[in-house]
Amino acid sequence: VQLVDSGGGSVQAVGSLSLSCPASGYTISNYCMGWFRHAPGKVRDGFAAIYTGVGSTYYAGSVKGRFTISHDNAKNTLYLQMNSLKPEDTGMYYCAAVRAYCSGGFEDLREYEYNYWGQGTRVTVSS
C-alpha cells in the first residue's frame, strides 16, 4: 500500500484545513487507518483512527470535537477535516494504515500498530 499525504498549509488560529491521503496498490476497505502529528520538539503522536470496514472512529481528547476522520472506499482515500485549529496543532501530519481491525481504543493511536505510512504534509497554525 502506498499512501500520499496532501492538503497541508498555513492557516490562522480557529481556521480550518482538510487533509487527504489517497491509497494505491491495494483497496483500503478493511484497514485500520490513522492520522499522526509530529509537532516540533515532540514525539509523533496519533490522534485519530478509523476502521474502514464499518467506519468506526476513535479520537484523542485533544482533537475530539474539532477534527473528523473519514474515508471514501470508492476513491480509496482517507480524509481529515480540521476545524477550530490551534497553534499547538502545528506539525507534520502523517496518515498510516494496517490491514487489521481497529481496537476502538487508545491502542489505535500507537504508531507501532501501523506498517504503511504517508510521507507527511506540514500544517502551520499561527496565532
Buried (B, 14 or more C-beta within 10 A) or exposed (E): BEBBBBBBBEBEEEBEBBBBBBBEEEEBEEBBBBBBBBBEEEEBBBBBBBBBBEEBBBBBEEBEEBBBBBBEEEEBBBBBBBBEBBEEBBBBBBBBBBEBBBBEEEBBBBBEBBEBBBEBBEBBBEE
